[in-house]
Amino acid sequence: METNPIRAFAEMWTHTFDFSGRTRRTSYWGAVIVNFMVTLLLDFVPYANIVYMVVSILPGIAMSMRRLHDINWSGWWLTVALIPFGGIFVFVLLLMDSTGANRFGDSPKYGKVPF
């Protein structure tokens, strides 16, 4: 089942405290795009953009961790983005495609397939 960007954005908010499991690449990037558009729209309301960005940090981190789980990497690799040029490495990781079932569960893309 394909996920549209609005549904992916809603999924990001409903799984705010879910740091386990996996998120597909299309869901992740769809939510990122909608999140960016909401941020742009809130630029016209004083302080709303800042409040929204602070509130959306935790759902964004949770979804990024689930995205890393999808490619069989630990979510702790997000901390690499805190060092200079580490964000480029994490960006490349987030662009990678999943393969199948891994230690974080069955693939949301391929279903139940062997390692």
N, C-alpha and C positions, 0 to 999 in steps of 0.2 A: 504494500500500500504506500503510495507516494504521499508525502507530507507537504502541504502548501506552507508558505512562509508565515502566515497568520496563525495556523495551527501549531507550527513549530515555536512561535513566540509565546503562545498560550502554554505550551508544554514546558517552556523554560520557566515560567512563573509557577506552574503547578508542581514542578519538581525542584523547588528552590532548595530544599534541605536534603535532597537525594544525591549523595556523592558516590553512589555505587551504580552498577549497571552500565549500559552503553547507549550512546546517541549516534545516529547516522550522520554522515557528512552533510547530506542535503538538509536535514533538520537543523543542524548546527548553524550552517551558513544562512539558511532562511531566517532563523531567529536573530542572527547578527545583523542582517540587512534591515529587518523591521525595527530592531532596537536602535539602529543608527538613524532611521527615518523618524522615529519618535523623538529622539534626541534633537534632531534638526527642527522638528515642529515646536518643541518646547523652548527653543531658543528665543521665541517671540514673547514668552511669559517670563518676567523677571524672577530669578532664583529657582524657577521650576526645573530648569535644565540641570542645575547643580543638585537639587534634591533627588531628581530622578536618577541621575548617574550614581549617587551614593546608594540609593535603595536597590539599584539593579546590579551592584557589584557581586553580591552573594549568588543570585541566580546565574549570573554569567560565569562565575568561577565553577559552580556546580556543573553547569552544562559543558564547560571546557574539560573538566575532569572526566566526565562521562564520554566525551569525544575521544580523549586520549585512551580511555579504557577500550574503546572500539578498535583501536589499532594495536592493542595489547601493550600499552605503555602505562606506567603508573601515573596517577594524577599529580604526584609530587614533581614531575617534570615541569609543571607550570612555574615553579620557583626559578627555573633557569631564565625566565623572562625578566627577572629582577637584576640580572647582571648585564653589562653593556653588550649589545648585539645578541643577547640570548633570546630576545623576542623574535628575531628572524628564525632561529632554530625552532622555536615553539610554533611559529606561523607555518613553517614547512610541515611539521608534525600534524597540525590540524588540517592540512590539505590532503594528507595521505588517505588512501582507501582501505577499508577493512577487508579481511580475508575470509573469516569464518568464525566458528566458535573458538573462544580462548578462555583464559583463566577468569575472565570477568563475566562470562555467561555466553549464551547463544547469540548469534549474530542477528541484529534486527533487520539486516538486509537479506541474508541468505537463509535464515531460520536455523534449524537444528542440523548442523553438519559436523562431521568429525574434525578433529584438530588437523 
